Amino acid sequence: MRLLNSKKCEVPSHGRQNGGDQAFHGKCQSCDGVEKPSHSRENGVSLKEHHGTCCFNGDHTDALLVDGAKGSLARSGHIDSAGCGHDGCLHGNNGSCMACDDQESDREHGGHTLDDLFFFNDEEEDDIDWEPSARLVENRWFCLNCTVPNMDEVTHCQNCHELKGSEVAGYDDFKTHIAQTALVSADTASQLVSTAIGFDERMLLHSEIEIKPNPHPERPDRLRAIAASLAAAGIFPSKCALVPPREITKEELIRVHTSDHVESIEQTKNMLYSYFTSDTYANGHSARAAKLAAGLCADLASLILSGRVRNGFALVRPPGHHAGVKQAMGFCLHNNAAVAALAAQKAGAKKVLIVDWDVHHGNGTQEIFEGDKSVLYISLHRHEDGSFYPGTGAAHEVGVLAGEGFSVNIPWSCGGVGDNDYIFAFEHVVLPIAAEFAPDITIISAGFDAARGDPLGCCDVTPAGYSRMASMLTACSEGKLLIILEGGYNLRSISSSATEVVKVLLGDSPSHSTGAAAPSKEGMQTVLQVLEIQQKYWPVLVPIFASLQARQGRSSSKYVNGENKLKRRMRAAGPGPVWWKWGSKRLLYEVVFEGLGPRKSKAKGK
């Protein structure tokens, strides 16, 4: 923990609440799913009490200097340059210097996005002192576990019950084992490795630098929490091998993204901070972090295809499934799953299955492969008729041209979706289609933001639910399985869920009930909708759809029969009182609504 300012405690964020932008990725900041209070070591992630007055977690190796209450930023050191004597110099190979040139100092503070850095507005001023949210920062604290804001007088988070002032502990144990862990690569001569993990500490340097009223949910502590949990569970280093990190090459990236996109990410290494969208940030280390993440995913896929590794877990960030052919968005810079899929094909895979269980639709992955029948993309996500971020992923989006039928979207119509709905969808949609497709390797875009207690996803999937889904997918592609971390913003939820999933990779049986999963009414309707659309492309779904329809019909007929019996009993009871025959509902409507006169409303500001 690092004390940011003795007077005013502000924490990084990815978006503002005023001016129409929403913090927390455009989603709710809290949800009804509540976790049990726990302040001791849980799954290796001990969030222990910190007695300081500020919950800001300093995630940069370079010093952050805060100048006064306005919170202007400078960073000591230099980014990818040599021979610069000025402590704050940020000029790169192009010869520009944002910190040394007095005439450019205002531009540095005004450069919130890439457009701002290149097209500066002289009239723009930093008026954060006028923002109501800035004045409220002094009276609230942010939960380290889930980032939800709480009032100062509250000692436990109102969303996840985490203790005020907690911090992640246990990561140092993971770090001490890195040097002792066996390495596996295409060049090393070793026996078959059961499970390999992809990780590099330099990915922790990707973090938001600009001071904002709310902390950004996609933060370095996500990796620290999972790593600490793996070490505490005895999984790392004794049961896993590490993949040597490498940065993905430009030639590999342009197979997935446009050269302009790749270059725009690369240019961020010369900037103090920048934004591709209001919630997708970059700093001077982000380009390298994104290339390391993609490189680890590509090498894991190649190792699995070659038979050197049975399966793997990519503990990487920034995430990738929102990054499309030519745009970075939704916290994502490069599409790690897409890079891994093409690396697998280069290593010999003819067919690749990508299952995306992140609570948000992987619009970038779908865009990249929507015309490619060699890659089957299946996504389970909240959709709510397009009102949930990013708005894509409706059931009727099935792919285009040669790839028609090879995009399968299972769009939940509401929040609160739990284990039973996911398992039901797996049993009736995901697994039958996967079996017919017969992939050579399966890649899971494993976002854990549908987990219970997540501040963005607001769903109810448990660690046991995730482990069962992973176990069900091990049967596909003869166990060749690569799991890539995507989202997930509750540290306890993602660490426990990821640990259970890695245990499955190591051969442990998931803990789950043997009975059939009973879906919710909304879950059943979603699965029926998907089956009705996808049976055109996957004949194996035809009898499944007919069976579920018959089951649904029997349930409906029971309801109708119950209503008819009630009506018959009412008729047999006699004419009833006068007010009944008059029509009590109509009378109530006239008295309450029509009797009040015409009511006109005008939505203000909409």
SULZIRA-V749033 format. One record per pair of residues at least 6 apart in sequence whose ideal C-beta (glycine too) atoms are under 6 Angstrom apart, sorted by the first residue. I is the first residue (numbers start at 0). J is the second residue. D is the distance in Angstrom with one decimal. If there is no record, write none. Layout:
BEGIN
I;J;D
I;J;D
END
This chain:
BEGIN
0;49;5.3
0;51;5.4
0;166;5.7
1;57;3.5
2;51;6.0
2;53;5.2
3;53;5.4
3;55;4.7
3;65;6.0
4;65;5.4
7;68;5.6
8;53;4.5
9;70;5.8
9;136;5.3
9;210;4.9
10;55;4.9
10;141;5.6
10;214;4.5
11;207;4.2
11;211;6.0
11;214;5.6
11;215;5.6
12;22;5.7
12;211;3.3
12;212;5.9
12;213;3.8
12;214;5.6
12;215;5.3
13;207;5.9
13;215;3.8
13;278;4.3
13;280;5.9
14;20;4.8
14;22;4.5
14;277;4.9
14;278;4.9
16;22;5.5
16;132;5.4
17;130;5.7
20;277;5.0
22;213;4.3
23;455;5.9
24;278;5.5
24;455;5.5
25;388;4.8
26;455;4.2
27;457;5.6
28;147;5.6
28;454;5.8
29;147;5.1
29;158;4.3
30;457;3.4
32;451;4.7
32;452;5.6
32;459;5.1
34;159;4.9
34;452;4.2
36;160;3.9
38;162;4.7
42;228;4.6
42;494;5.5
42;495;4.2
42;498;5.4
43;169;5.5
43;227;5.1
43;228;3.7
43;231;2.4
43;232;5.5
44;224;4.7
44;227;5.1
44;228;5.0
44;494;4.4
45;168;4.2
45;169;5.5
46;144;5.9
46;165;3.8
47;168;5.0
48;162;5.8
48;164;5.4
49;164;4.4
49;166;4.6
54;140;5.6
54;141;5.5
54;143;6.0
58;206;4.3
58;219;4.3
61;74;4.9
61;75;5.6
61;76;4.5
62;75;4.6
64;73;4.9
70;210;4.1
71;108;5.7
73;87;4.7
75;86;4.9
77;83;4.9
77;88;5.6
78;283;3.8
79;268;5.4
80;91;5.6
85;99;5.2
87;98;3.7
88;96;5.6
88;98;5.4
88;99;5.2
89;97;4.9
89;98;5.0
89;271;5.7
90;96;3.4
91;269;3.8
97;103;5.4
97;107;4.6
106;119;5.0
108;125;5.5
109;115;5.9
109;123;5.1
110;116;4.1
111;274;5.7
112;274;4.2
113;273;5.3
127;133;5.1
132;212;4.1
136;212;5.7
138;151;5.4
139;148;4.9
139;150;5.5
140;149;5.7
140;163;5.8
141;148;5.5
141;214;5.1
142;156;3.8
142;161;5.1
143;165;4.9
144;159;5.2
144;161;4.0
144;490;4.9
144;491;5.8
145;158;5.3
145;159;4.6
145;454;4.7
145;489;4.6
146;214;4.9
146;216;5.1
147;156;6.0
147;158;4.1
147;454;5.3
149;156;5.7
149;157;5.7
154;163;5.2
155;162;5.9
159;452;5.0
167;220;5.3
167;223;5.0
167;224;5.5
169;227;3.2
169;231;5.8
170;223;4.2
170;226;5.7
170;227;4.7
172;230;4.7
173;226;4.1
173;227;5.7
173;230;4.2
176;236;4.3
179;236;5.7
180;236;3.8
180;241;4.7
181;240;4.7
182;241;5.5
182;243;5.4
183;192;4.9
183;195;5.4
183;240;4.2
184;243;5.2
192;240;4.6
192;308;4.8
193;309;5.2
194;239;5.0
194;310;5.6
194;504;4.7
194;505;5.4
195;240;4.9
195;242;5.2
195;308;4.5
195;311;4.4
196;239;4.9
196;241;5.8
196;312;5.3
196;314;6.0
197;242;4.7
197;295;3.4
197;299;5.2
197;313;4.3
198;314;4.4
199;244;3.8
199;291;5.0
201;291;5.9
202;288;4.5
202;291;5.7
202;316;5.4
203;219;4.2
204;284;3.6
205;284;5.7
205;285;4.6
205;288;3.8
205;317;5.7
206;219;5.4
207;215;4.5
207;280;4.6
208;272;4.3
208;282;5.0
209;272;5.4
216;488;3.9
217;330;4.3
222;316;5.9
224;490;4.1
224;494;4.3
225;314;6.0
225;494;5.0
225;497;4.7
228;494;3.8
228;498;4.6
229;235;4.3
232;498;5.3
234;501;5.7
238;505;5.6
242;295;5.9
242;298;5.4
242;299;5.8
244;291;5.4
244;295;6.0
245;294;4.5
246;290;3.9
246;291;5.7
246;294;5.3
247;290;4.9
247;293;4.0
247;294;4.1
249;261;5.9
252;261;4.8
253;261;5.9
254;341;5.3
255;334;5.7
255;337;4.7
255;338;5.6
256;324;6.0
257;325;4.4
260;325;4.8
264;286;5.3
264;332;5.3
265;286;5.2
267;273;5.2
267;281;4.0
267;285;5.4
267;286;5.2
268;283;5.5
268;286;4.5
272;282;5.0
273;281;5.0
274;280;5.5
275;327;4.1
276;328;5.1
279;327;5.5
279;328;5.5
279;330;5.7
289;317;5.7
289;332;4.1
289;333;4.8
292;315;3.7
292;335;5.4
293;333;4.7
293;335;5.3
293;338;4.5
295;313;5.5
295;315;5.7
296;313;4.9
296;335;4.4
296;338;5.7
296;339;4.1
296;483;5.6
297;338;5.2
297;339;5.8
297;342;3.8
299;311;4.0
299;313;5.7
299;481;5.5
300;339;4.2
300;342;4.5
300;343;4.2
300;481;5.6
301;342;5.3
301;346;4.5
302;308;4.2
303;311;6.0
303;479;5.1
303;481;5.8
304;343;5.4
304;346;3.8
304;347;5.5
304;348;5.6
310;480;4.4
310;504;4.8
311;481;5.1
312;482;4.9
312;501;5.3
313;483;4.4
314;484;5.8
315;484;5.8
317;332;5.1
318;330;5.7
318;331;5.1
318;485;4.5
318;486;5.8
319;331;4.9
319;333;5.7
319;334;4.4
319;335;3.7
320;336;5.8
320;355;6.0
320;361;3.4
320;363;5.7
320;364;4.9
320;444;4.8
320;485;5.3
321;328;5.1
321;329;3.1
321;331;4.1
321;363;4.9
322;331;4.0
322;332;5.9
322;333;5.7
322;334;4.3
322;363;4.5
323;363;4.0
323;366;4.6
324;366;5.9
324;367;6.0
334;363;5.1
335;483;5.4
336;353;5.6
336;364;5.6
336;442;5.5
336;444;4.8
336;483;5.5
337;364;5.7
337;367;4.7
339;442;5.6
340;351;4.5
340;374;5.6
343;351;5.5
343;440;4.9
348;439;3.9
348;440;5.1
349;439;5.8
350;373;5.7
350;438;4.8
350;439;5.5
351;374;4.9
351;438;5.8
351;440;5.7
352;375;5.0
352;433;5.7
352;438;3.7
352;441;4.7
353;376;5.0
353;442;4.8
354;377;5.0
354;443;5.2
355;361;4.4
355;378;4.2
355;444;3.9
356;379;5.3
357;444;5.7
357;446;2.6
357;485;4.5
357;486;5.1
358;380;5.9
358;381;5.4
358;448;4.5
358;449;4.0
358;456;3.7
358;458;5.9
359;380;5.8
359;388;5.6
360;378;5.5
360;380;4.4
360;391;5.2
360;392;3.1
361;378;5.6
361;444;5.7
362;389;4.9
362;391;4.3
364;376;5.9
365;376;5.6
365;406;5.5
368;374;4.2
368;376;5.5
369;398;4.8
369;399;5.3
369;402;5.3
369;406;5.5
370;399;5.1
370;400;4.7
370;401;6.0
370;402;4.3
371;402;5.0
372;401;5.1
372;402;5.1
372;405;5.0
375;405;5.0
375;436;5.0
376;406;5.1
377;407;4.4
377;429;5.6
378;392;5.8
378;408;5.4
379;409;4.5
379;424;5.9
380;392;5.5
381;387;4.5
381;411;4.9
382;392;5.5
382;410;3.2
383;412;6.0
392;408;4.6
392;410;5.5
393;410;5.8
394;408;5.5
394;410;5.7
394;528;5.1
394;529;5.1
394;532;5.4
396;406;5.9
396;408;5.5
397;403;5.8
397;404;5.6
397;406;5.4
398;404;6.0
398;405;4.8
398;406;4.0
404;536;3.0
407;533;5.9
409;424;5.2
409;529;5.3
411;525;5.9
412;521;5.2
412;525;6.0
413;521;5.5
414;457;4.3
414;458;5.9
415;459;5.6
416;458;4.8
417;459;3.7
418;460;5.9
418;461;5.7
418;464;3.5
419;516;4.4
419;517;5.7
419;518;5.6
420;518;5.0
420;519;5.7
420;522;3.5
421;464;6.0
422;516;4.0
423;516;4.5
423;518;4.1
424;526;5.5
425;468;5.9
425;471;5.5
427;526;5.6
427;543;5.4
428;529;5.6
431;539;4.8
432;537;5.1
433;475;4.8
435;537;5.8
435;539;4.9
438;476;4.7
439;476;5.8
440;476;5.2
440;479;4.5
441;472;5.5
441;475;4.7
441;476;4.8
441;480;5.1
442;481;4.9
443;482;4.6
444;483;5.9
444;485;5.0
445;482;4.9
445;484;5.9
446;485;3.6
446;486;3.6
446;487;5.6
447;487;3.1
447;493;4.3
447;496;4.6
448;455;5.4
448;456;3.9
448;486;4.1
448;487;4.7
448;488;5.9
449;456;4.8
449;458;4.1
449;460;4.6
450;460;5.3
450;492;3.8
450;496;5.5
451;459;5.0
451;461;6.0
452;489;4.6
452;492;5.2
453;488;5.7
453;489;4.7
453;492;5.9
454;488;5.8
455;488;5.6
462;495;4.6
462;496;4.5
462;499;4.3
463;510;5.1
463;511;5.8
465;496;4.6
465;500;5.5
466;499;4.0
466;500;5.8
466;503;5.2
466;509;3.8
467;509;4.6
467;511;4.4
469;500;4.7
469;503;4.5
470;503;5.0
470;509;4.5
473;480;5.7
487;493;3.7
503;509;5.8
527;547;5.9
530;540;5.3
530;544;4.0
533;540;5.6
534;540;4.2
534;541;5.0
534;544;5.3
END
